[in-house]
């Protein structure tokens, strides 16, 4: 069995937010997912959180979800309360089913007259479709779901390895960075009253990317049992006993902290971020901590204190495989546009979106903030229309009302950005 490549991104439904499910229409039955090769599962991470999971309550607590009954049954996944009654909850169910059931299986649930179909993919716990999900089942699904969390709502290509047969062992040269491992049980609480949801780090934050472990994350459902920066490979943490090797390096971890169902994650940092077209994002400057704001009385684009109104939220509209337009959530027909340079620095304003306007196209990359060539946990926005110009807040300004400009890339922290997903 080959390990799993999780780099492909599926379309987002405009009816309800089920990341990584392809939903072609908005009729009375919302469908999603598609079958994939048994040799390599291709998907992207983008689960911004696990709705219904809190540090003191497991996923099976008060969410209409039961591990004692099959997901397809009324008692296994309730329709009148819990996860199925909200977009975020259904997003969590989509990932849960994707991890648990194989690609040729799905479950349908009708909520207030709308039928939602959730399609399997990995097939780590097929027994849960019609029967109980025991501890082994819970730990497999837990590790899978935690491995797919990205708190920025951006898809990052991943390569998964595990002793779980449906995933398997093996490395791939295009995914050289050992991110870490995920393990535990998100369905229960332990003797301390907390959810035992864990990760440990691979190679000392090697290849940080936004929203993944170690990259200024917030609101994550898991924690490192060995403290900040705790490494999987440290003595007494995780075991590689019986794990195959590739070029002298173990393909992953067989067990961690006594848990036998561990998912190890490998990454490639050389990726183009891919965004959900219906998601609203805030864009925050690393230096000032302020977000991009549109003064709706004019075309002026500035930085301002974040208060999460639509004039401070943005949608990324794909133009092609490598570039996007950045449209205002307050008016989807208005896009960020770079203006001709004045005195060596270009200004940025909001203009009517135009498909053929290169000055409205941006190439979004990541950087560690130390070198232009490296990738990392911050975003950078490179103009397609005027080469060599990157979006910035000029002169390291911290002031509300400072207009955006575009200039050469240092990098400096006023040229670096963080993304957040609107609640």
N, C-alpha and C positions, 0 to 999 in steps of 0.2 A: 504494500500500500504506500503510495506516494504522499509526502506531506502536502499541506494545503497552502496554495497561493491565494491570498485574499486581497488582490489589487484591483479588481474590476469594480466599477461603480454602477449601480443600477439607478434608473430614473426614479424621481420622487413623484408621488401622486399629488395632484392638485386638490383631491377630495379630502385627504387626511394624511398626516405626516407619518409615513412608514418608510424610514430611511432604508435603502438597499432593497426595496421591493419595487418591481416594475408594475405600475398600475396604469394601464393605457387609457382608462376613461373614468367618467364620474357618474356612472349609472347607478342603479339601485344595488348592484353588487360590485364592491370595490375589490379588485383582484390584484395579486402581486406575485413577483418571483418568477423564476424560470429554472428548469433543470440544467445541471452543469455536469461536466465530465467527471468521472470517478477518479481520474488521474490528478486533477488539480482543481480545487475550488477557487474561483476567482471572485472576490468581492472587496469592498472597502470598508474601513471602519468609519464611523460617523455617529454612533450612538452617544448623544451628548450627556445623558445620564441614564440611570436605570430607575425609571419612574416607579414610585412605590417602595423603593429601598432606602431606608434610613439607617444610621449607624446603630440604632437601638431596636430596629424592627426588621425582621427578615422579609423577603419578597412574598412569602406565603402568609404574611400576617395582615389580615384586614384588607386584602386587595382582590378578593373574589377568586383567588387562585388556590388550588389544593393539590398537594403532591400525592394525595391518597387516591385520586380519581383521574381518569384519562382527560387530556386536554379537550378532546372532542365532546366530552360529556358535559351536561349542564352543571354538575357539581364540581367538575374539574376546573372549569373556567367560566365563571358566572357572567351573565350579560346585564343583569340589573344593577350591579354595583362593582366597584373596583376598577381594575385596569382597563377594561373594555369601554368604559364610559367617557374617556378623554383621549384626545389626540396623542398626548405624551404616553399615556398608558398603553394605547394600541401600538405605539412605536416600540415600547418595551416588549409587548407580546410578539411583535413581528420578529425581533431578534431572538426571543426565547424559542419560538417555533423554528426559526432558521437554524439555530444550534441543535435543537432536539431531534427534528424529523428529517428524513432523507428528502432528496429533491423531487421524488415522485409522489410525495404525500403532502396534504394540506388539510387545514381545518377551516370551517366557515362558522361565523357567529353573527347573529342578527341583533343589532342594538337599535332600538327605536325605529324600526322599519328599514334600516340600512344593513345590508349583509356585507361583512368584511371577510375576505379570504386571506389566510396567512399560510404562506408556502414554505416548506422545509428546504433544507440545503445540505448541511453537514451530516445530519443523521446520527448524532452522538447518543441519543436516547430515544430510539424509535418506539420503545415500549410505552412511553408516556402518552402516545396518541389515544390509546384505549384503556390503559392500565395505570397502576401506581408508579410513581417515580421515587425509587428508594434512595438511600444515601449515595450510592455510586452514581446513579442517574443525576442527582442534584449537584454533585461535585463536578461532573463533566459539563453540565450546562452552565454552572457558575463560572468555571474557568473560561469557557468560550465567550460568554457575555462580557465578562470583565476585560478580556483581551480586545474586544471590539469598541471599547469606550474611547471617544475623542471629545473632550470638553469644548473644543472650538467649533464642532459641527463640520469639520473639514475631513474629507476622505484621504487617508494615508495608506499607501500600499503596504501590505504585511505578508509575511511568510510564517505560517504556524507549523510547529512540530510538537509531537506528543507521543506518549506510549499508548494513548487511546487509538485503537486500530483504525478508526475512521479518519484519523488525521495522519498518523505515521511519522517516521523519522526521515531525515535527509536534509541537506542544505542546498541552497542555490546561490551562485556567485553574484547575481544581481541584488541579493538581499544580504549584504555582508555584516550588518550591524546587529549585534545581539542586544535587543532592548531589555529583555528580562523575562520573568515568568509570572503566571497568574494561577492562583489556587485558593481553595476554601469552599465555603458553602453560603451563598447569598440568600438561601431560603429559610435560615434558622437564626436563632441567637444562641451564643455559647453561655458557659457558666458565669461569665462576667457581665452578661446582659448585653453584649455587643454582637454584631454580625461578623462572623469570621471570614471576611473578604480580604484577600491578601495579594500583594505583589512583591517582588524583589527585583533589584536592578541588575542589568547585565554587566556591561563593560564601562562602568563609571560614567554614565550619561553619554556614551558614545552615540553621536548622531541624533541629537535632540531635534524633535520636530514638534510643531505646535499641537497642544492638546494631549500629547502622549505623556507617559510617566516621566517625571523629572523636569517637565517644561512648564513651570509656573502654574501647575494645575490648581483648580479650585473645584469644590463640590464633587470630588471623586467618591465613588462608592467603596473604594478599597483603601488599604493602608499597608505600609511596610512594617512587618512585625519586628524587624531588627533596626528600626529607626531610620531617620532621613539618610538616604544614600546607602542603606544596607544592601550588600551584594549577594546575589544568589550563590556565587561561588565561594563565599567565605566559609571557613570550617564550621561544620555543624548546621549549616543552613539548608542547602539542597544537595541531593545526591545525583550523580551521573552513572551509578552502578548499572551495568547492563545496557547502557545507551550506545548506539553505534557512533563512530567518529567520521568526520570528513576532514581530510588534510590535518589530522592530529587533533582536531577540536571536536568535543562532544556535540551531537546534534541538538541537545537540549537537556532538560532535567527530568529524571524519573520520579522524584518525590521531593517535596518541600514541607518542612514543619509537620511531618507525619501524613500529609495528604499525597495520595498516589495518583490522582488525576490532575496532572499539571499541564498547562499549555504554555509552551515557550514561544516567544515572538521575536522574529527577525525583521529588520527594516532596511529599506533603501532610502537614503536621504535625498537622492537625486530624483525627485518627483515634482510634478506640477500639481499644486493643490487643486482639488476639484470641489465645487460647492453645490449645495442644494439650491435649486433655482427659486423655491418658494420661501426659503429661510431668510429672515431678517438678521443682519449682522451689525454690531457696532464695531467701529474701527478706531482704536485708541492709540495715541502716540506714546511711545515708550518713555520719552523724556518728560513730557508735561503731564501725562496721565489723563489728558483731555481727549475728547472724541471729535471726529469730523462732524460738523454741524452745518446745515444749510439755512441761511437767513432767508426765509420764504418770501420776504418782501422784495428780494432781488436775486441776482445770479451768484451772489457772494457765498463762497464756501470758506469756513473758518474752523478753528478749534474752539470747543466750549466744554464746560463742566457737564458730565454725563448725567442726563435725567431720563434717558430711554424713551423719548418721544420719536415719532416717525421721521421727523426731520433730522434725527441723529442716527437713523438706521438705514441700512443699504442692502441691496440685492446684487449678487454677482451673476451676470447674464453671459453665458458662454457665447463667444463669437466663433471660435474654432477650438482645436485641441489644446492650444497654448495661451489664448488670450481671452479677456472678458471685458464687458462694459460694466461700470459700477453705477447702478441706478438708485435713485432715492426711493425709499419705502413710502415717502409721503406723496410722491408722484412718479410712477414707474416710467414715465416718458421723459424724465429729466436725468441726464447722465453727467458724471464728472468728465470734464474736458480740459486738456492742457492747452494753454494759449501761447502764441508765438513769444519767443524770448524777448525780454526787455532788460537791457543791461546785463545780459548773461544768465538771468534767472527767469524761468517761465512761471506764470501764474496759473492757478487752477480755478475754474468756475463751473457752475451747473448750466447745461445747455440742453436743448431738445435732442433726445436720442436720435442718432442717424446711423443706419447700418453701415454705410460706406465711409464714415468719418474716422480716419485712423487716430485722430487726436483724442478720441473717446475710448480707444482700446488700450488695455493695460496687461502687461505680463506680470503675474503674481508669483513671486518666489519666496524662499525662506533663507534666513541667515542667522548665524550665531552672534552677530553684532561685532565681530572681531576682524573678519576678513571678507572682502567682496566675493571670494570664490567659494566659501564654505556655506553649508546649509545649517539650519538650527531652529531655535524655538520662536523666532520673530519673523514677521512678514515684511516684504519690501514690494513696492509697486513701481514698475518700470514702464515708462511711456513707450508705446509703439510708434506714435506719430512723430515724436522728437527724440531721436536716439540719445542715449546716455543721460536721460533726465529721470530722476526718481522723486516720487512724492515726498514732501517734507514739511515740517513746521519751521519757518525761517528763523535764523539767529537764536536757536535754542530758547525760543520764547515760551514762557509759562502763562501768558496772559490770555484770558478769554477774548475772542474777537480777532485773534491773529489769523490772517488769511493764509491759505495753503499755497505753497510754491513747489517747483520741481527744479532740481539741480543735479550735479554729479553725485555719485555715491561714495561715501567715505570708507566704511560706514561710520555714522555717528548716531547716537540714540534718538535724535530728532528726525531721522530718516527711517526709523524702525517702528513697526506697528504690531499691536495685538488685536485679535478678533474675539468678539463675544457673541453669543447667540441670544437674541431677544427672548425674554420669558413669554 
